[in-house]
Amino acid sequence: MLPSKEELALTIDEADWSCLRAHLHRGGLILVDDSLDLADTAYKVAADNVEIIQQLVEDGMIGKPSDSKIRTWEEDQHKKFAMLIVSPYVLFQEKMPTFH
């Protein structure tokens, strides 16, 4: 059964680059633009909403991180990210969510 956007939002966690790097090497790490809602984007991925996801990729809003970003993060392995697992992917953002 597909989790709701609200259920996914509850699973957003914090991770540093050293933890995320392993997912990069297996090809499962997806960077989500900070302007997008992480849980909403994860829901679209989980629902396999191909048209919307394809458009987000084409618009550069989600995708594999660039080599220049990876180099920056390699220099600060303790940088914190917001992350959410939608197997087999790990979606992440540079911004941290505000928890109330």
VEXNU-379914 format. One line per 5 residues: their letters; for each residue y, x, z of C-alpha. Coordinates in Angstrom, 2 decimals, padded with zeros to 5 digits. Example, Ala and Ser with C-alpha at 12.3 -4.5 7.8 and 13.67 -1.06 7.14 Angstrom:
% residues 2
as	-004.50:012.30:007.80  -001.06:013.67:007.14
//
This chain:
% residues 100
mlpsk	000.00:000.00:000.00  003.44:001.23:-000.93  005.67:002.07:002.05  009.07:000.39:002.17  012.29:002.33:001.77
eelal	012.92:001.74:005.49  009.49:003.13:006.42  010.14:006.18:004.26  013.56:006.69:005.86  011.82:006.96:009.25
tidea	009.72:009.86:007.95  012.67:012.04:006.88  012.30:015.33:008.67  014.05:018.66:008.89  012.59:021.84:007.45
dwscl	013.82:025.33:006.77  013.40:027.18:003.49  010.50:029.28:004.75  008.51:026.04:005.26  009.49:024.52:001.91
rahlh	008.79:027.63:-000.17  005.01:027.06:-000.19  005.51:023.74:-001.97  007.64:025.46:-004.60  004.77:027.75:-005.55
rggli	002.39:024.83:-006.10  005.00:022.96:-008.16  005.50:020.06:-005.77  009.02:020.73:-004.52  011.67:018.34:-005.90
lvdds	015.38:018.83:-005.15  017.29:015.55:-004.82  021.05:015.60:-005.40  023.00:015.09:-002.18  024.75:012.05:-003.69
ldlad	021.43:010.16:-003.77  019.77:008.44:-000.85  016.64:010.49:-000.09  014.52:007.55:001.11  015.54:005.39:-001.86
taykv	014.71:008.18:-004.30  011.37:008.78:-002.57  010.62:005.08:-002.83  011.23:005.18:-006.59  008.88:008.17:-006.87
aadnv	006.22:006.49:-004.71  006.51:003.30:-006.78  006.06:005.43:-009.93  009.22:003.94:-011.41  008.99:006.18:-014.48
eiiqq	012.11:004.95:-016.30  014.45:005.46:-013.34  012.90:008.79:-012.36  013.09:010.05:-015.96  016.77:009.07:-016.11
lvedg	017.47:010.87:-012.82  015.76:014.00:-014.18  017.71:013.82:-017.44  020.95:013.38:-015.48  020.13:016.44:-013.36
migkp	019.99:014.37:-010.18  016.40:015.34:-009.29  014.15:018.15:-010.39  012.88:021.60:-009.65  015.43:023.83:-007.90
sdski	017.17:026.41:-010.07  016.42:030.11:-009.76  019.95:030.74:-008.47  019.53:028.17:-005.67  016.15:029.65:-004.77
rtwee	017.70:033.13:-004.53  020.42:031.76:-002.23  017.84:030.12:000.02  015.69:033.26:000.05  018.65:035.04:001.66
dqhkk	018.87:032.40:004.41  015.30:031.38:005.15  016.41:029.42:008.23  018.75:027.10:006.29  017.90:023.52:007.19
famli	017.07:020.80:004.69  016.25:017.11:004.88  012.76:016.54:003.49  010.39:013.70:002.83  006.79:013.84:001.64
vspyv	005.63:011.52:-001.14  002.29:013.08:-001.95  001.86:015.23:-003.98  005.61:015.91:-003.87  008.02:017.11:-001.23
lfqek	011.48:015.73:-001.93  014.33:017.55:-000.24  018.11:017.75:-000.01  020.51:020.39:001.17  022.50:017.93:003.24
mptfh	021.19:016.80:006.56  021.12:013.08:007.31  023.01:011.75:010.28  020.64:010.15:012.73  022.01:007.39:014.92
//
